[in-house]
Amino acid sequence: MPIAGWFIVGLAWFSANVPFLNQRLFGVLPLSWVLAKGRKQIGWRLLELILLYFALGALSFLLEAQAGNVFVQSWPFYAVTFCFFLVLAFPGFVFCYLMKR
């Protein structure tokens, strides 16, 4: 696999776990006006996860376009990659919700 492929996989792992590892939107913007009891709620985390999936897809498309031909994808490709993105988010979910503090 070319270096761009490994870069995307590593970036996918990182961006899938960002919503669960901090209390900021995209790891940067504070959400003090919507936080309940000082914690980001699951709806914000899921919205952030979906937006990061699309941002990563756009970056992947740009890298593929620079490398050569862009392959046309249909809905099964996006369904599988989103499920893979959710699997990559599992360590962050476990750390945030299942581990005792």
N, C-alpha and C positions, 0 to 999 in steps of 0.2 A: 504494500500500500504506500503511495507517495506520502511525503511529509505533510502535505496539505490535508490529507485524509486523517492522519493521526492528530494534527492540530485541531481539526473540527471535532473529533471524538473527545479529546481532552477538554476543549472549550465547552462541549455539550455537557460533560460531567460537571465541570465547574458551575456553569450557568444553571443546571438543573438543581444544584444544591444551594445556590445563593438565596433563594426565597426562604429556606428553612433555617439558615444559619445566622440571620441577623434580623433586627426589627426595623430596617429601613427599606424603602422601595428601591428595588434594583441594587441594593447594597450601598446606595449613595444618598437618596433623598429621605429626610426624616418624615415620619408619619405621625407626629405627635397629636395632630388634630383629629385623627381617626382611631388611634389606639385605644383599645378597651383594656383597662388594668395593666397598661404598659406592654402589652403583647400584641403583635400583629395577628389578626384573625385569619382563619383558614381561607376565607373568600379572597382576601388580598393576596395570600400566598399562591392560590390557584390562578388568579388573574395574572400575577407576575410570572408564573411558570409558563402560561400560554403565550404571553407577550415575548418572553425570552426564547421560546421555541420558534416563533415567527422571525425574530431578529436573527437567530442562528441560521434559520433556513435562508434568509436573504444573504447573509454572509457566505453561506455554502454555495448559493447560486452565483454570487460574484466570483468566488474562487474557481468554480467550474467553468464559468464563461472566460476567465483569463487563461485557463489551461487549454481550452479548445472548444469543442462542440458542446452545447448544452443539450442534455437529453430531456425529452418531454416525459413528464411523470403523470400518472393518474392517481386517483384517490387511494388505492391500496398502498402505494408508496408512502403517502403522508400519514395514513393510519398506522403503518408499521413503525415509521420513524417517531411518531408521537408516543406510541407505546414504549419504544426504546428509550425515549426521553424520560418517560415516567419511571421506568426501571432504573435509570441513572439517578433519579431523584430520591430513590429509596433510602440511601444512607442519611441524607439530610432529614427526611421525614422521621426516621427512627430516632435520630438525635433530638429532634425538636419535640416529638409527641410521645414516644414510647419509652425513652430512658428516664429513670427516676433521677431527680435532682437532689 
